[in-house]
C-alpha cells in the first residue's frame, strides 16, 4: 500500500510529467521518419523489402504504425493519468483560494519586494475608502481593522492565471477523451468514380473502407445517402500549367427513414469545401483520367470500354492503367491492354513519351496489347495492371484521339477519348465538433495561464498620533508578484502614485520623511 | 488571375535591399557592442552597486552582481557621463542601428506586401515567403522588446544575425517565383493558420537567441568565478545582461508565442478537416509540429520545476527551437508529406 502510494505520488509529480512529455516527443519521431502503414502501406512494403531483418524487427516493435502502437498508447495514457492526478488537487486548491479572502497585511511592508509610503491628511477610514476607489473592481480587496485604529487593506489580483491553467489542462484532458471516442465511432471510405458514375454510402461501395472499432463491429452504420452521379469534374490550369481549381459537380440524395430516396440535389465539391450531410463529409481527394477505347476482338465482336488510369507522376499526371476485355470463355481470346495516358505528351531525349503538364492537350494513349487468358486462376485481380502469365504480347502503339492501331488476328484498338474521374472520400467523426470547443477552451486557458500574473498588494494605514496634534496619517504600501514577476515594478510604481494622488495632502510643515 | 510581374520584381528588389539594410544595422549594433557601452573596468566601479534599477518589459530588479560583469541594463545609461567620447560614439552608432533596423523592416514589409498584391493572395504560400514573414516578425519582435527595454539595443546584432541568415537562405536556396496558389491553398485558413505559425516562430527565434545568450552568460559567470581562461563564445558574456534577465526575456517570449503557436496548430487542424478529410493524420509536418509543441510545453513546465530551472530549461528551449527548425527545413524539403508547398522543384 505504501509503495503504491509512493508510486502514485511519483507518477503525478511534475518531474514525471516532464519525463513523459519528452518520451512522447521522442516516440513521435520515428512516426515521421519511417513509412507508416496507415498513411502509405505500399511504402512500408518497399521498406520491408529493402531492409531485411532490420525492417522485420522494426515491424515487430510496431514502428510502421507508431501512433497506433501499444507503447505510444502507454506513454500518453500514463501522461493522461499523471495529469489528471496532478490536476484534481490543484482544482481543489484553486477553489479554496477563490473562496478565501486575501491574506492579512504583514507587519512590515517595507520588507516586501515592492514598497513605498506617504503621508495623508485623511483619517484612516476615509483614506481606506479613497484607496478602494483607486483600486477599483479589478482587485479583490478586504479591509481589516487592527488595534490602535490601524486600518489595513489586502488586495489580490490575477486569479485568472490559475483559472486559465486549470481550464487549459481540463480542456486538454477532455480533448483527448473526445479524440479517443471519435476514433471508436468514426469511419472513412474512399472511392474512385468516373464522370457519370455514382455510389451509395455503404462499406461495399468503397475501394478502401477504414472503420473505427464501433463501425467495424456494426454498432453504427454509415449515414444513408447516395452520390447518384459525378456529373462533371473540371480542372483548370494557369497559362504556366499550374493547377488553378478543381471542382466536382455531383447530384446526391439522402435516403429517407422509410427507405425511399429523397429529392436529388446538385452540389459542387471543391478542394477546401467538402459536401457536409448527415454528419458525414464528402471530400474531393484526387482526380485523374479514364481513357475510352473500342476493341475489335479476335472473334470479330466489338467491345467498348473506359478504364481508370492512376497518375504515377503527381506533377504531370502521367497516368498508367489497364483494359481487360473478356472474349469467349477458355478460348484464349481475351484481350488485355496495359498502357499509359500522357495528358500533354512530349517526347524526351530517349524517344520516350512522357507528359509535360496535367492539363489535357492532344493526349496520347500508349499501349501494349496482349492476347490470351486474362485471369487464369480466377483470383481477385487488380484492375490497374494485367496478370500476364497466360498472355502474350501481340502489338504496341501510341495513339492520339480517333486513331486506330491494327494488330494480328484482326484485333484493332481505337482510342476514342477520355473522361475524368474523381476520388471521393467520405468521413465520419461524431466528436470533432465538440473537440473544437475543447480546443478553443485550451487556447483561452493558455492565454490566461501565460498572460496573467498573480499579484498582491497591502496597505497599512496608521492613524495620526493623538497627542501630537496635526500629525499626519501614514500610509505604507507593499506589493508582491507571485510567479513570474514581469514588470510588476512599473505597475507598482503606477499604483503607488495613484494611491498618493487620492489622499488629501497633509498639512504643510508637518510632513515627515516620505520613504521608509 | 495573372501575376503582376513588375510588382513581383519590385518585391524581389526590396527583399534584397532589406537584407542589405539589415546587414548594415547588424554591423552598427556590433560596432556599438564593440565600443563597449560598459567594459570590465566600468563594471567594477562600485558607485551604482546599491541601486535597484527600474527597467521596462522583462525588467526585473537588477542588483549589481558581485562578479565584475557588464550586466548592462539601466546602469550603463546612468554611466553615460559627458566627456566619455567613446561611449557617446557608441550611443550614436546604436541609434543609427535602430534607425536602419526600422528602415529595413519597412522595406521588408513592403516587399512582403507587394509580393501578395502582385499575385492577389496572402504572401505566405511557399518556403521563401514563409521565411520572409518569419524574419519580419523576428525583427518586429525585437523592435517591440527594445521599445519596452531600450537597454538591450546593443544586443541587436545577435538578433539580426539569424534573421539575415534566414533571409539569405530564403533569397537563394528557397526562392520561388511569385505564382498563384494551388487549389489546396485556396482557403482563408491560409491567412489564419500560416500567419499564426509564422508569427509564433518569428518570436520563438528571438527567444532562442536570448536563450543562447543566457547559456553564454551563465558559463561566463562560472568560468570567471573559477578564474578560468575566457574563450569565444564564453568571453562574450562579459557584456551581456545578467542571467536572470536573459532567462526572463527568453521565458516571456515563449509565454507570448506559445498560445499563438497552439492556436496555429489548431487552425491547421480545422483547415485539415476541410481540406484532407481529417483534423489530424500524423502527416510528418503535423508530427513535428506536435513534437515542437510538446517540447515547448516541457520548457514551460521545466521552468516551474525545481532542479530543471535555468540551464536545463534553457536547453529544452533550444531543443524546441531545433524541432521547429527541423520541421521547417528538413520536413519541407526532405520528407514527403501533404504539406508539400515548398515551391522547390
Interface residues (C-beta under 8 A of the other chain):
Chain A: X14 X15 X17 X18 X21 X22 X24 X25 X28 X29 X31 X32 X33 X36 X38 X39 X66 X67 X113 X179 X188 X238 X239 X240 X242 X243 X244 X245 X246 X270 X271 X272 X273 X274 X281 X283 X285 X315 X425 X427 X429 X432 X435 X436 X439 X440 X442 X443 X446 X447 X450 X451 X484 X485 X486 X487 X489 X490 X493
Chain B: X2 X54 X55 X56 X57 X58 X59 X60 X61 X148 X179 X180 X182 X183 X184 X186 X187 X189 X248 X251 X252 X255 X256 X258 X259 X262 X263 X266 X269 X270 X271 X273 X274 X275 X276 X277 X278 X279 X280 X281 X282 X283 X284 X287 X288 X290 X291 X294 X295 X297 X298 X300 X301 X302 X304 X305 X307 X308 X323 X331 X335 X345
